[in-house]
Each structure stands twice: as structure tokens, then as C-alpha cells.
Amino acid sequence: MQFINPFSKIRTEQMGSSVWKYFVEPAKDYIGAKPLIFEGSRGTGKTMFFMCNSWMEKVEEAKSKGINLLEYLKNNKHLGFYYKVDGRFVKSLSKKNIEDWVWTGIFNTYFNSIISKELINFFNYLIKEGLMDPKSLKNTLDNISLMLELDEIKDLNELNSQIDITLLKIEKFSNDTEKEKPIGLNAGTIIEKLILAAKKNENLVNSTFHIFIDEYEALSELQQIETNTLLKQSNNNIVYDFGVITKGIQTYRTGSGQEIREKDDFKIYSTDNYGYHEKSEYNKLLKDICKKRLENHLKNVDEKYSDISYYLKNYGKRYEEKLFIKSPDLKVVEDRVKSEIVKHSSLMNYSQDEITIFYKELTNVSPIELRIHLALLMRRNKNMIPAKELVNHKSKNSKKYQDWIHNTENAVIYLLCHELKIDKQYHGFDVYSALSSGIIRSFLELTEYAFDYANNNTKKPFSFDEPRPLTIEEQTKAVYFVSNFKLKEIDSYEPYGYRLRDFTRALGKIFSAIQKNPNGTLGEVEQNHFVTKVNELKKHNVEAANLLKYSVRNKILEEDDATKTKSDEIIEFRDYHLNHIYCPAFRISHLRKRKIPISHLDLAKLFCGSHKELEEVVKKLSGYKDNLENDEPNLFTQL
């Protein structure tokens, strides 16, 4: 039978009419009396969340469980109505030859109209099911006809038609302001009238109507002020909830001059706090999402087959070591250890016999320990670890020796992979989760391609008829493919994709050169984030500061409060972590260990400098001049 990948549908738009079948509610009950702002980058589930909490999807889900509409309304206080901002259209409502207050009124008419059409669909459904008397809306329809300056509106269908005409007038005017100017309304007035009329129905009297505004960031500042006003005015009858991309809120102001504030006016659910992907609820959410998809493909009822961890098997921490042992280039590392011991001998006056013993003790070990020994021997001055001392620590397996192994082991694996020309292997649910950096879509893409590679395995194609764990090779291929694809995808990010692409490549090259430095002593391991003075960047280069904001918005970088620094001006510093999904493309570790300082001047060049300036900063921060064995990093060569 043809293999159907349970993870092939990644975006909500791909899931057809029954999106709820793929949906898993986050751990907390987020739809409630207080407005919600769901903030997150692309792929964090905002659209899925709001669509699956809208009345249409909820009713379809209830029907699948044998629950009729009346039972659903009795058991569910919150009714959701979904609206996805049409970015291109709302931007057209701002021609410069018309005053802002006119466009604001027209936008309010447009917004009232769009949401009213959603409410009309719901009311018609209630009428069809015999749960609403169309005559009960007569007075409300009369009032709306006066507000829109229309003749008498007889029923909901006629209102729907008149709204379509109003929307058409708005579109014509936005394209040609010489056309008849549409009527301007106040924010949410028609919406409120329809909802208050509906709440007189005995089946809806206890209901709270939620208006979900998705892709809120597409609204202009003036339009956000109007919708902020509605959020602030939310009450037990109507609640406005926003789905917004990171840093997509341009203003917190309202039409009354006040501001909306967290805790007072809304609660926030953000997936972009650094470390979110390390939390147990994120990993549980991923497993629950996968379980729901897997159960639709399984014939075997054994629970282990609906656990994604069974397929994304972790094969152990030191799988690469078997590959290292087979490498003929390992001899080069052994020779370098001997060379370092000889250097120590010139300072410590070791005898030839001692040199021989030290060499044997420090090389008759695993490849990983061998490379750690080399890095430790290369330390100089006050950090120097004499060969004899190192041998003593090793022979006693001292606490200090254990710490050296623990702190540098993972960095050495990446370093050896580079030096021995072996691809780093990626396997296990926890690794896939960490690489996703809190973006559900990235995790699903990794998993999708892992199953695709497994199905294309010529020796043992994967089948859900006989489930099996995915091999290391299958999982690793998926990681490298998705990582490189995501890196290339940056180019398409509007409006600064090409600049963000060059910045990401530059940053990746810097971290790659540092982590692969053969002369590194591993005192500072696995650098994949940086610290900078944000205020200085904003003060001296507005363009670069804007690009920094967009890099966070697009989850290229993850912003975090600065950890320990050596400056008293810590308040000015911010840490920025490279999204883990890009790390495999640069062959660097995704673990959060050490950061490098980048001045606001160098950061500005990385964001908006010429090719020559970017190259110079990459070379400077890579420290390649201190490492003559490393090739000069070239930003614009193919990875």
C-alpha cells in the first residue's frame, strides 16, 4: 500500500475542513473571561489555536462525539469567531490624500462588516437547528440599517447582502479615492448590537462571544489602536483576543488615549521566551500532537506505537565514537598529543621515560578522551595543566577530571566530526525537540522528513503495518535537510529577507569557525549566542536595530535577558541565541553553553554592511588569524 506520512500536513491551511482532528489544546485553559494575546513566531500554532477554538470547528468536533448543538451550547460558555487579517487589503486603507480619521472610520466599517458576516453564519445555523427565532433580531436589524444608512433590512440574508455591497464600496474607494466614500463607523458597534441581541436567546444568555483576530501584526498602527480599544472594552458579553507574531504589536494605545496592559487588560501566552522549548509542557504538547496523528495511521493498538519517542529513538550519546575509531586521521590527533607533551617537557624537564609513559596514558583511551586530553594540554600560562598533572588526574579519575570530561565532551564530538570529516549524527525525540526551538512546525517538518527517508530506505522501507524505530541515518538525513532548507528559506522573509539571510550566514560562520578551531583549548565551549548593547545599537544605527527586531520576529534569533557579564551596565545588555534549527547546517552544537560579545558597531555591519564589511567582521570575530591551520572563513561560499 502507498505510504501516507502522518506528518505531511504542517500548516493549518493544509488540513482541510476538519482542522480539529489535528488539534491538541495547550496545557492551560487560555480562552476565558480575560482577553488573550497569543504571541509567537511563524509555526508556533497561533492560527491552529484560534481556528480550533472557533464555533464551527468546536461544533464539528462535538458532532463527531454524538453531541448535538443544544448540548454543546449548554456545556460551552465561550464561543469563538475567527478572523484572519487580510494584510494587503487593510494596508490599502491608508492613501495619503485622505485624512487618517476618515480611513479609521472606513476600517471600522470594514472590520464590523467582516465579523458580522461570521456572526450571521452562526445565527443562520442556530435558526436552521431551531434554536433561534429570526423574528427576535428584527429591532437589531432596524438599528443596523440606520447605522449603515440603508433601507429597511428584513432578515439576516438581506443584511449579509448589504454588507457585501458595503465591502465592495470600501474596496472601490481604496483603489480610487475619487469614488463614493463609504460610511465610517466606530469600532465594533454593529458587532456589539448583533451579539447583545443574540444574548437575549435563552440558549446564549450565559455565552461569551470571543472575536479572534489572527495576524494582528498586519494591521497599521492606527488600526491597532482601534482593535486595542475593543480589547480594553472586553466584558462578559464580548472578548477580543489577538494572535500576533513576535514584536508585531506596534502600539498599546487605545482610542481613548489609555493603554492596554498585561494583567490589567489581557493575559499573554508567548512561545518565544527563551527556554520555552526546554519546558515539560512543550515536550508533552509535541508528544500529544504526534500521538493524535499516529493513531490515525496505526492498525496495532499497542500504546508504544503511538508514542513518537518510539520512532525518534535515541541510540546513545557516543554513537560517533565508533566512526572516530575507524578514521585513519585519528593518528594525527595522537601525534599532536605527543607534540604537546614534548613542549611541556621543555618547561618541566620530563625524562624520556616520563614522556613515553605520559603519551601511553593519554593516548590509550577513547577518541573523545584523546581529543579532550589534547585540548587540555594546549592550555597555557595560568591555565596550563602540566602533562604529569593531567595523567595523575586521569589515573585517579578525580572530580576535576570528571568535570573536564563532562564540560567538554559534547564540544569535542563536534570538533572531531570536523577534523575527521564525519557528519555529526542526530537522533532522539529530545534532540528533535531542542532543534525545533519551540516552533511546532519545525518539529513536525523534522519528523515528516525522517519518516520520508525511512519509507525510502531500500533495505527496509518503513511501514505502519510493521512499525519500527527510525534509524540514526534516517533521522540525521532529515535534520540536515530541514536545517539547510530553513537557512535558504530566510531569503523569502519580507521585507528584509536578503539582509537577514546574509546576517544568519555570517553569524553561523563565526560560531562555526570558533567551535572548529583545532587550536582551541575548550575553556569556552560551544559558542552559539552573543551579547550586545541594544541601547547603543538603537542610538547609533536605527536600520540595524530594526533588522535585529525582524530577526527576532522571524525567530532567526531568540532574545533573552543577559546572563552574567563583566560589566556594571548589565541593564543595557541582551543575549541573542541562534535558532537551534540552523545549527546543523553550520555543523555547530545547538546546546546553550557560552556566548561571545559583539559590539554594536560590529553588529550593525553584520546586519547592513557591505559584503566587504561583513567579511571583515566575520574574520575578526572568528579569530582565524590566531589559527593558521583554519581556512579563512568565506561568508559567500556555499555551505
PyMOL commands that set and color helices and strands:
alter all, ss='L'
color gray80, all
select helices_A, chain A and resi 12-14+19-22+46-52+55-64+69-75+87-91+100-128+134-147+156-175+189-198+216-218+221-232+276-278+280-295+303-306+308-311+319-326+330-348+352-363+367-377+381-383+387-396+399-419+429-436+440-455+472-492+497-515+534-540+542-553+570-572+580-586+600-608+611-622+624-626
alter helices_A, ss='H'
color red, helices_A
select strands_A, chain A and resi 36-39+78-84+208-214+238-244+267-270+527-533+557-561+573-578+594-597
alter strands_A, ss='S'
color yellow, strands_A
deselect
rebuild
show_as cartoon
